[in-house]
Amino acid sequence: MKRVVVTGMGLITPIGNDVETFWKSIHEGKVGIGPIRNFDTSDYKAKLSAEVTDFDPKDYMSPKDAKRMDRFSQFAIAAATEAVNDSGLNLENEDSYRVGVYIGSGVGSLMGIEREYDKLLAKGPNRIHPLTAPMVLGNMAAANVAIKFGCHGKCLDVVTACATGTNSIGEAFRSIQHGEADVILAGGVDSSVSRLGVATFQALTALSSSEDPLQASIPFDKKRDGFVTGEGAGVLVLEELEHALNRGATIYAEVGGYGATCDASHLTAPLEDGEGAARAMSLAIEDAGLKPEDVDYINAHGTSTPMNDKYETRAIKKAFGDYAYKVKINSTKSMIGHLFGAGGAVELITCIKSINEGYIHQTVGLKDDDPECDLDYTKGEGVYMPVNVAISNSLGFGGHNATVLVKKY
């Protein structure tokens, strides 16, 4: 089985539109949550979102190309461009059929659908933008990245709701392990802070109704009342180890294991005993040939909903036993909200930066301990410590559970 390493990373997030800015914001405990700007929220209980600011697609592509893509695809191009540049890959020297793109979107472009539906109602079907279909379909993020970089290998849009980014990276890892590709641009993207997107999650009573940005996304806190919608993109360059060594690439971390399961129980609620999520973690650890005690850090799914945080805590206890009380845990969503398909990719990059720099960030906003969430969630301030092995969890509607393990190379 071939070994897989990470040689490039790229980000678009509510707290920074590149890896360096994002990581600086992480150290500062910056919260990228504020009033929703995309639409009038007068009739909405949910007033806050985590939106990307200061993003100009023309910094990454021509004005003509930008007009042919909706926002989520633009984010994917931006993050992929940073990741490829960071990797030092010269794709012109590669066999393009050995370079793939696995960039998933959980939602596609709800904003694009709303925009064109408004036109349909107001002006009739003949006024719909002729490129509506290729602008709003979820696979177009991956397709646009493949077109930009000339990647002729496997091009997939894994769609598993909030687990999308993690499943995309895990499946890319598997493909390289089995010799299907030398390089894959892998990750996730979403931009769905839209009227319909917020309304649908609000109808599920899944969103926080707080109007205080610092007390809206507070994973594992006793007063948590829901998640905050967000947007962004995360893309990693995954590369077969010998391929990376032969070109003298900088290696940030090794991808060691991947686990994925399905609760097969409920459309939205996770299993109360955490068995499905626990099994995903255990599979990833076993896949890496490690033991639970080898894991230094867990980047939890940690959405700030009452059920998720409680049941994920149970899952960690089930997977780690007594060691669950010793492992460091946090939730990056405390700063960036819930980025849906992008979340897992952004959070895995957080794990890799933690390995590289020996720093685990705090779960911002966590103040009041919940008796049912009694593990070490890095409360109060970040911690400097060696991080050799980290796992990232993503748990999606539909019961999708995914875990990727990364380790120091």
Steps between C-alpha positions, in 0.01 A plus 500: 500500500641840400557774758326836459624841612374858498717738298273803453212676675258778405215670686217748464333556839307756706823576692749509214525441127830314510664252736735754660224751582267225619762358736587842638129551573486158666779603737313823576175317571330713236130432445382546141130518583278804449159616374383334180571734209364303206131569566252670731461291817199688642283188480773260613583382851857433390678832455867401483729324255870447438558657160816541294605864468742687274476232232545611139483213249699707251804447722491135393346495152404718205183711522352284223560178694369656820169581330461137397527369858291541811662590831572147621693414184694825528597402855617159379718656229651740754581231758631259236722771351659566839543125562664434163731801534586393854586149383749617239348259249560574135193333357633537145764243594247250634305229322168684516309168511680426829376824658147501642258739668277390789334821617153453642217745557221404736251747356617649170371849434175570684558870441523439126179298502321774696628769266379324187171392658429864583555582132272215396215631717550865407589479130428149376713204388666677209693728735686222684878520463604246231777364722281449806537120506883494483518785750287350777571125487712380791756317286598822324749598770704189423440537128616863490816414697574212262452729200722772644789267577454250218442202733379207288493239778203406717282803574242440773247700699442300817173617659446391860356820652726627780743208454566591135848650537627221723360225278652670194844502660460145628397366161789686334735341754365156409537563127866595533563208738369263234701656216219674316674839508828665594342831606146599597371846587260410779265691728164665530314821430162660567334839490138474603431791734181558303134566572406138434807351666454689825122447496529124458748452784301742713189291438690202641575710812866429429623863494603720789260786571767701683568850373836516678776386259715388792225285653344349189735216406611366839566126463474285814375797707196440719319797337556393137184518293595418143755554227582807290495471121827577329679484167848431373734249338792280593720314251801277566751358257523129580797328344651153486809507723763392246358744246534780755853399600615472138412863436635625833162614631443644845296244695265646763361173635418144408142380462497187712143375515138543397176367643144547378169357623128572489271515802215371278262628764356848454502773235646765730567367851821308575488171687458573870772258605745637240575153362518604133735794558706292744543228239618755240767624744607146588524402133722800422729422794520129409559590135807695610627205705471703820325479837260757648773604747716609205258781410600836646215714370144473369350779291137423580204552272378715791210683338362666815166321473374336820487150350816497289737607774352264759496198270844574353633509856349155555657383173846616607462318832392184318794514258767608748391348831663654806750680276214722380556714809867556411485583129474868398182592312373821343254633246616741230132575434514720812679754278382432145150361548384200298641503147301190396693322223809711562510438875691172501767627263557822694511305826750245364728786396464625859620158619801514267594850615470376858745218421740740327497761774416307816199713580139401575255790492235566760132432448403866498187595694501188717434630852227301675579130532231252397502197734434278196797650315773433754815450290794737441372737231793744532300754696622852569822516300701311243769252600854461370597132497648242263239366259608187314159352415168679449157396378222710350135396535210595274146382566237577237121494474392158379728335754824543305806469726853560373839524669842569348821448696815699424840458661839665508716387209 
